[in-house]
């Protein structure tokens, strides 16, 4: 299987980390009798030779040897080798990186390597014909996907899949065959309707009796992707019934425990997979295929979350996160059901529920009773002690506070009075609003004890300053000034502490009058915009800050401050008229956030939506850069009835079923919260239309 391997000039080939001279050792490692060595070799294949889906000249050189490994019965873990080959060929014929260890700017190198990889795999596709009937069930599971992708004879592929369905007895392999039928149908529609129609017909047959519940679920998921018109009218009840029948046949399995194994990426990923990976994949496929049929998906989630089987409920919890991140819908019922999982004895189910609720912020309110019961009944969950790093706020308490539930306040007070106070506690205070006011004295005391030059000054001070800023706590001014005046020049991230302190002073307005000299002294530093904002808040003297902000607008070397400077000039209103020429120039140059901030500022200063400059810039930014929508909506809301020329954008946003960043990488831990904030701004602005 390694014939000719030493004839390849591996040292002249490259992978993600340079020379590929180590690749022969990795290929031989895949054939090792030692599990740890095999997993380590597979680690390195994905980590270097096929790094993050990228292709290199060394990747192509590996293909013949990987094909040879896949057919040798004495090689263990051949399923992993087949999966690697499928990944090298591209999940759907794309998604590859460039060669030579770098990304090709024009994409030509990547496209050429991808074409060569697919050609090599098509040339060796007879290997996968052999493997669909292999004695190893794991290999039989991996082979059908490769067969569909790389054998360029549709009739033969379909015949092989059909034959395997009649003789296969392993349930997991049957699921892989159903998934491959769906892939086949999607790849051949509409150009090859005849073969695709036959595959769809097979799936339709598999979706009904007498087949096992799991196979029927797999077939329904594939039909939803390639022939949704063939789905049953009572899809959700059917799926829920099949899911419970499947769980009943499987029995009430305990959650899998992490077993011993090599400390490799492959081993860790295997142990991190869901206990019921098969069930997770079946329902995830169906949810993905249903897409915008949100009502059906919510009903399906509720069916999953009320299953007698904790594994089904755990899968439902994780799938709810994907739905909530992408779609705007009524989440009261599923969130309440997720909250109910906090009472579960299974640790993995409990942890999944906490992780999802933490991400929901205000949408977690339907689960707040369960969260409150948990943080009051189990004090040990209030603070999370990690193996490394400082303690953090426990997930249940963080979720309760982020939901804005006032019952979090006394619990946070107990934590603040305890011996261990998580550094991130202050970050949840803004979500509680005025309900957190009783915490101000304890927060002030904590801030007064932060060392001025300690290694963790930033981690301790910034969250506390964030909390006191949200509370507008005037009594904290002495402690804030202590930090502002006493921080030495050396510590890393001093700028972040200074800016947080300046914002805290600005939040209390004239009560921070003793800080005026300090704020003036910061007007020539990197904190100039924040200092100008605070100085205006404290003194109300626009003349003192407009020149500073104008300099920031025209300082090409400090472009990252330009949007903030423009935003503050807009909030100054007519008092910033002298900045209009610079702002108008800025609307036509720079990055989109800069142009949009300048356009908003011009509108707020003049009170006029300049038809030839301001409105086109804002409309283009709204459409092309969804991340800017919140700031634009804030501007329109602040303008009141004057903002009416853009109310059509806000009304359209309110009717959109998808979250505004769903298509631009917005599925992060704060994406839902940001989107809900955008909707509140839009509702507030249009509700006041016409002065109402």
N, C-alpha and C positions, 0 to 999 in steps of 0.2 A: 504493500500500500504506500510505501515511501520510495518506490523506484524513481530515480531521477532527482530526488530532493537535493542531493549534494551537488548536482550539476547546475542548479539555479544560483545565480550570483546574488544571494540575499543581501550581502553588504551594500550593494549598489541600489537596492530597493529601499523604499521608505514606508514608515507607518506614522502614527500620530506623534511619536516621541523620537523620531529620527531614523537611524539605520534599522533595517529589518533583519539584521544578522541573528537575532534571537528567535526568529519565527520558526525555524526547523525544530528547535527545542520545544516550542509550544505545540506544534503539530504532533510531535512524538508524545508529548504529555497528554494529549487527548486520548491516546491509546493506552495509557498507563493502567496497570491493575490497581493502583492506589487511588481511592476516591478523592483525597485531598489534592493530589497532583493533577487529576483530571479537572477538578473544579477550578484550580488555580490557572491551568492552561486556558480554560474557557473564559475565565475572568480576563486574562490578558488578550485573548482574541477580540473580545468586545471592547476592552479598554484601550487597545493600541491599534490592532489591525483593522478593526471595524468601529473605531472610536465615534460614539454618538451618531451612528448610522453612516459615517463617512466611508468612502472608498479610496484606496490607495493602490499603487502598483503592486505592493506586496499582497493586498487583499485578493487581487486577481490571480496572482501566482499561487495562492493557497487553494483556489477552487478545485483543481484536479485532485489534490491530496485529500481535501475534505470529502469529495465524492467517493474516493477510494475508501476512506475511513467508514463512511456511512453504510457500505455494503458488507463490511467484514463482521461476521457474527460474533467473533471473539472480542470485539471492541464494545466496551460498556458505555452507557450514556450516549448511544448513537442518536437518540431523539434530539439531544442538545445540538449535535452536529447538524442534523437536518434543519432545525430551527435557525441555526446560524446561516445556513445556505439560503433559506427563505429570506432572511433579513438582508443578506448581501444582495440578493436579487431585487430588493425593493418590495415593500409590502404590496404596492399596486403599480409597480414599475417606475417608482420615483423615490424621492426622499433620500438621496445620497449626497455625501459630501464630495469635495474635490480631491484630486489626487495629490501626491507629493506631500501630504501632511498639511496642506494649506487649502483654504477655500479660494477657488478661482473667481475673480471679480466678475467676469462676464459669463460664468456658468458653463463655458465650453468644455473645460477639463472635466468637470463633474458629469456632464451629459455623456461625454465620450466614455468615461469609466463605467457609467451606469449601463450604457449600451453594450460594452464589452462583457460586463458581468452577466447580463441577461443572456447574451449570446452564448457564453460559456456554459451557463446552466441549462439553456435549451439544448445545447449540443450533448450534454450529459443527462438529459431527462429520462433516459431509459433506466437509470438508477432508481428513480422514484417509482417507476412502474413495478420494479422488483420489490420495493420497500412497502408498497401498500398492502402486500400480503406477508410481510415479515413476521417471524415468530414472536418478536418483541412488541407487545401492545403499545408501548410508548413510541416506538418507531412508526407503527401503523397510525397512531394519532397524528404524528407530525407530517407524514408523507402526503396525505391528500392535498393539503394546501400547496405543497411544492408541485405536485402533479398538475393541478389546475393552472398554476402560474407559468410553468416552464415546458409542458408538453404541447406542442403546437398542432395537435390533431384532436379537435373538439369531439368528434364522434367516438374516438378511442377513449378519451378521458371520461366521457359520459358513460360509456359501456363499462369501464373499470369501476367507476363509482357505483353504478347500478349493481354490478356483480358483488362488490364488497358488501353492499347493504343486505344482500340476501344471505351471505355466509357469516358475516361478522357477529360475534356474540358478546364482545366487550362493550359495555354501555358507553364508556368514554370515547372509544373509537367511533361508535355510531354517531355520537354528537359531532365529532370532527368531520365525519362524512357529510352530515347534514349541513354543517357550516361551509364545507367545500362546495356543495351543490349551490348554495346561495351565492358564493363567490363566483362560481362558474356562470350562473345566470346573469349576474351583474356585469361580468366581463364581456358577455356575448350579446347583451341587449344594447341597441336594437339591431346591430349589424347582422347578427346571426339568430334571428327570431326562432328558427326551427329548433336548434339545439337548446336555446334558452328556455323555450316553452316546455320542452321535455323535462328539463331540470326543475322548472317551477311545478310541473305536474307531479314529479316525484316528491317534492317538498309538501305539496298539498295533501298527498296521500299520507305522508309521514306525520302530518299535523293532527290526524284523527285516530280513532280506535282502529286496530287493537294495539297500537304501539304504546310503549312505556311513557309515563308522564314527562320524563326528562327529554326524551327524543321529540315528543310532541311540542314541548316548549322551544326546543332548538329550531324545529321546523317553522313554528310560528314567528320566531324572531327573524329568520331568514326571509320568510314571506313578507313580513312587514317592510323589509328593505327593498325587495325586488318586485313584489306583486301585492301591494297592500289591498287591492280590490278583492283579493281572495280571503282576507281575514274574516273570521266569524263576526257577526253583528254584536254578539255578546262577548267581545274579546276579553275585557277585563275580568268578568266573573269566570270565564273559561280558564284564563291564565292563573288566577288565584286558586281555583279548584285544582288545577294540575300541579301547581306549586306545593299545595298541601298534600296531595296524593304522593308526590315525589318524596316529600319530607317523611311522610308516614312509612313509606317503603324503606327509606334509609334508616329510620329509627332515630331516636333522640340521642344523637351522638353528642359527646362532650366536645367542647372546643379543643382543637388540637393544641398540645403543648409544644413549645419550642424544644425540639430534640437536639441532641449533640450533633455536631458536624463541623466540618472545616470552616474556619473564619475567612471565607471568601465571599466575593460579591454574589456569585451564583448561589452559594449556600444561604447567605443572608436573605436574598430575594425569595428563595424557596420558603424560608421560615416566615417571611413577612406576608406571604400570600394569604388570602382569606381561608379560613378553615374549610369553607365550602366554596372552593374556587370555581368549581363547575357551575353551581347555582348562581354565583355572582356573575359569571360570564353570560349565562343564559338570560338573566333578567337585564343585565347591562345592555346586551345586544338589542333586546326588545325596547328598552327605554330610548336608546339612541335612535332606533328606527322610527319610533313614534314621533320624535322631534317635537314639533309645535302642537301636537295633540295633548295639550297640557292637562286638560280636565281628565282625560283617560290616564295620563301618567300619575296625577295626584291620586286618583282612585286606586290605581295599581299599587302605589306606595302605601296607601292606607291598608290595602290587603296584605302587603308584605309585613307591615309593622304590627299587624294584629295576628300574625301567624303563631300557632302554638310552638313552633320551632324557633329557638333563639338564633340559630344560624340564618334562617330566613329574615328574621327581624334585623340582624346585624347588617346583612346585605342591603336591606331596605334603608337603614340609616345612612349608609355611605352613598347610596344612589340618590337619596334626597338632596345631598349636598350639590351634586351636579345639576339637578333640576333647579334648585333655588339660585344657584350662581348664574344661570343662563336666562331664566324665565321669570317674569313678573306674574304672580298668581296669588290666590288666597292660600296662605300656608297654615292657617290656624289649626285645622284638623291634623295634618301630618306632624306639625311641630309639637302639638300636645301629645301625640303618640310617641314622638321621639323622647319627650320629657318622661314619659312613663317607663322608658327603658332604663332610666337612672335607678330604678328599683331592682333591676335584674341582678342576679347573683353572678352571672358570667362577666368576668372582668373586661373581656374584649368588647362585649356589647355595651357595657357601661362607658368604657373609654371612647368608643365610637360616637355615642350619643353626646358626650361632653364636647368632643372635638367639633362636631357639627354645630352645636348650640353656641359655642364660643364665636363662631364665624358669623352668626346670624344677627348679632347686635339686637336692635329693637324688635326684630322679627321673632326673637326667642321668647317674647312675653307669654305666649300660651303655655310655655313649659316652666314658667317662673315659680309656680307652687312646688313643683318637683325639685327645682334647683334650690329653692329656699329650704325645703325640708332636708336636702342633702347637706348643705353647708352648716345648718344648725345641728343636725343629728350626727354628723361626722366631722368634727373639728379638724381631724388630721388631713382633710382634703383641702383646707383653706390655703395652705402653702405647699408648693411643690418643690421638693428637694432633689435636684438632679445630681447625677454623678459628677458632673463638672459644672463650674460656673456658679453664680450666685443663685439663691432661691428665687423662685418666681411665684406669682399669684396662682393659686390653684384654679384649674379650669372651671369647676362649677361656680366658684365665687366670681371669677372673671366674667363668665357668661351672665350671671345674675346682674352684676353691675352694668355691663354693657347693654343689657336689655333696658336699663333705666329704672329698675325696680328699687324703690326707696328702702325696701327691707335689706338691701345689701349694706346700707350705711352702718347700722349697729354692728354688723359682722366685721366690716372693715375697721371699725373703731377698736374692736377686740384684737384684731391683727396688729393694728398700729400700737396698741398697748403691750403687745407681747415681746418676747425676746428676739424674734426673727421677723424682720419686716422686709418683704420682697421689694426690690428696687423698682419694679414696674407697677406697684400699687397705684401710684399717682396717675398713671395713664388712663385708668378707668373712671376717675372722678368726673371728667367733663360729661360723661354719659349720664350721670345722675343729676345734673343740674343743681338747682338750689337744695335738693334733698340731701346733698353732701355737705351743706354748710356746717353742720355740727363737727365735721372732721377737721375744720380749719385750725383750731388750736394745736391738735396733735401733729398736723402737717407742718405747722410753723416750728414746733419744737424739733421735729426731725430735720428740717432744713437748717436750723441753727447749729445742729451737731455735725453737719457735713464737713469733713476736713477740706481745707482750701487747696491743698496740693497733693491729695491722696491719689493713688492709682485708679480708684473707682469713683472719683469726684463726679465725673460726667454721668455715670450710670445712676448715681444716687441723687444728684441735684436736679437733672433735667425733668424726670417724672414729677418730682415734688413741685418744681416751678410750674410745670404744666397744670397741675392740680390747682395751685393757688391762683394761677392766671384765670382758670375757668371760674373760680369762686369770686374773683375780683376782691381779694382779701387785703384791705388796706393795712391791717395790723402786721402784715408780713413784710412791710417795706424795710424795716431795719435789718432783718435777716437777709433779704434780697440784696440790699446794698453791701452787706458784709461780704457776700460772694462776689459781687461786681467789683468791689474795691480791693478785695484781698487775694483774688486769684493770681498766682504767680504767672510769669510770662511763658514758662516752659511747658506746662502740661498739654498733652495732646487733646484735641477737641475742646480747647478753651473757648473757641468761637461759639460752639453750640451752647455752652453754659452761659456765655455772655448774652447771646441772643435770647435764650429762654428767660434770663433775668430781666432783660430789657422789656420783653413782652409782658412779664408779670407787673412791672412798674407801669407800663402803659394801660394795663387793665384796670388800675385803680384811679387813673386820671389825676385830678388836682391833688388828691391825698398824697401823691408821691412828689410834692413840690421840692422836697429836700434833695431829690435826685436830679434836678435840672442841670447843675454843673456837670454831673457825671454823663448825662445824656448828651450835652453839648460836646463834651470831650470825645465822644464816640462818633461824631459826625464825619470824621476824616478817616475812619477805619472800615474794615470789611463789614462791620455791623451798622454801617451808616443808615441803611434804609429802615432797619428795625428801630434804631435810635431816633430817626426822624419821626417815625410813626408814633413812638412813645412820647416824644417831646411835644408833638402836636396835641396828643391826648391830654398831656399834663398842663400845657400852657395855652392851647388854642391859638398859638401864633403861627399862622401859615407862612408868613414872610421869612421865618427862621429856617424853614425846612424846604421850601420850593427850590432855592438854589442848589441845595445838596442833592435833591432828587433829579434836577436837571443834569447835574454832572454825571450821575449814574446812568441816565439815559444815553449820554453821548460818550461814555467811557467804554470804548470798544473792547478793551482787555478784560472787562468785568461784566460780560454780557449776561451772566446768570442772574444779576441783580435787576436787569432792566424790566422784566414783567412786574416784579414787586414794586419797583419805583413808579411805574406807570399806574399800577393799581392804586397806590396811595395818592398819587396826583388826582386820579379820578374821584377818590373819596373826599379830597379837599374841595372839589366842586369849583365854582367860579373863582375862588381865591387862587387857583392855579392857572389862570388864563395865560400867563407869560410862558407856560410850558407848551401851549398849543402847537406852535410851529414844529418843535422837536417831536411831539407826539404824532403829528400828521405825517412827518417823514417816516416815523417808525412804523406806521401802518402799512407802508409799502416795502419794508425790508426786514430781514431777520427771520427767525423761526416763527412758526405759527403761534405759539404762546405769546411771543413778544408782540406780533401784529395784532392779535386779538385783545391783549391787555391795553395796547395803545388806543385801539378803536373804542373800547369801552370807556377809557379815560376821556377821550375827546367828546363822546356823547354825554358823559356825566358833567363835564365842565361846561359845555355849551348848551346842554339841554336840547340839542337838535340832532336827529339821526341823519347825518349827512349822507345823502342818497348815493353819491358817487364814490365815497371813500369808506365810511364807517360800516354801513349795512352790508355791502358786498364782502368785506373782510370777515365780518362776524358770521355771515351765512356760510361762506366757504369753510371757515374754521369749524363751525358746528357740524357740517357734513363730513369733512375730511379728517377731522381730528376729534373723535368722541371724548377723549380725555379732557378736552378743554370745555366741554359743555357745562360742567358745574360752575365754572367761573363766569361764563357768559350768562347763564341763567341767573346767577347772583347779581350780576350787573343789571339785567333786565328787571329783576324783582325790585332792586333798589331804586330804579327810575320811576316806578309806579306807572300811572297811565301813560307817561311819556314813552315807556318801553313797548307800547302796543305794536309798532311795526315788526317786532320779532315774536309776537305772541303766537303766530301761526306755528313757529318751530316748537314752542313750548307745548302747545296743544297737541301737535303730532307726537311729541315725546310721551305725553300722558296716555296716548292711545296705542303706543307701541307695545307689543307683548314681550319683547326681549329686552334684557338689560343693556344699557347703552354701550358697555364695553365688552359685550359677549363675543364680538368678532375681532377684538384687537388685544387679546391677551389679558382681559380684565378679570379673569377668574382667580383672583388672589384673595388673601384673607380679609381684605377690606373692600373688595369689589361690591359686595351686596350693600354694605353700609353706605358707600359712596353713591350707589345708584338710588337708594332710598332717599338720600339727601337731595339728589337732583330732582326727584319727583316732588319732594316737598317744596322746593324752590319754584318749580313750574306751577304747581297747584296754587301756591300763594300769589304768584304774579298774575295768573290769568283770573283768579277769583276777585282781584282788585281792579280788573279791567273797567275802564270808564269811571274809576273813582269809587267803585262799590266796595 
